[in-house]
Amino acid sequence: MRRLIRGILFIIVLSAVFGAAVHFPLLRRFAAGEFREGFIERREYAGIRFITLAETEDLFAQRTQGAEGLLFIDSRGRGDFAAGHIPGALNVPLDRLQRSRKTGPGSEGTGTFDFPGAHTLVIYCEGGDCQTSISLAKIIHDRGYKDIRIFTGGWAEWSAAGLPEERSP
Amino acid sequence: MIRNRWLLLLFGVIVGGVFIWAGALKIADPLGFAQSIKNYQVVPPGLAFIIAIVLPWVEVLSGAFLIIGVFKRSSALLISLLLLGFIGLVALALARGIDTSCGCFGSLSRRADLSLILTDAVLLVFALSVFFARTPRQNH
């Protein structure tokens, strides 16, 4: 039994040493405060930034004052979106899109990832641990959009702050 | 208990091979794997990052040791424990209605669903067969 446990500990310690050696640059960046909000490779996704509620409010105010090229995207499901969303946001439900891409193009949802006239995209999901905003941001970034802001507080933070809401029928 | 030496060897090669392959794909994309762990919503992001750095090497080393016969029983037990953990994690995700990719094979991962639990269960049977096998010459 002791040999069994010793063997397991040896494998785990050796793994930690190899992992730390191979990914040492990543560990340094993590220690410096990177990857706290999402595991996005900055060099690969240079156009994606995480923003706070205050920054989102600021962008929302700019949009309501007529700023062009600014689009809010809600990556939650249709039901959640219909129940309440940031006014003027476009619903791009990631789960449906992923399924529709498997069954063929154009079968369901906004499958083109084309947002005419938009150059700054603000993406949000439910907030908390939701990840669809990050996943969607990566896909859209790969399609050529290079100014993408992820509002990590998401819908939960927006509605809790008592900010304007819109419902769909 | 399975006593056939060749069958046990085959089980070890299958489980070890799958673990080496799965671990290598994750080593190639540690951030992607960290994101997959985070998606399960079980551990905080910092711990997800540490797991993403260490766990793939545990898979590769235990898989390799299982095949070459060094620390064979320790590796088989470790792999069995990992598989039990994976099964529990996927079952928990299903029970909580979390729709996520399993993260098991890096970018080649599939959805965390019931068929994944069955696959892991088969691998668990193979790993436990190797662990409980009593052969004349035993390493650890």
Interface residues (C-beta under 8 A of the other chain):
Chain A: R3 L4 I5 R6 G7 I8 F10 I11 I12 L14 S15 A16 F18 G19 A20 V22 H23 L26 L27 F30 F35 R36 E37 G38 F39 I40 E41 D95 D129 Q131 I134
Chain B: I27 P30 L31 G32 A34 Q35 K38 N39 Q41 P45 G46 A48 F49 A52 I53 V54 L55 P56 W57 V58 V60 L61 S62 F65 F71 R73 S74 S75 L77 L78 D99 T100 H140
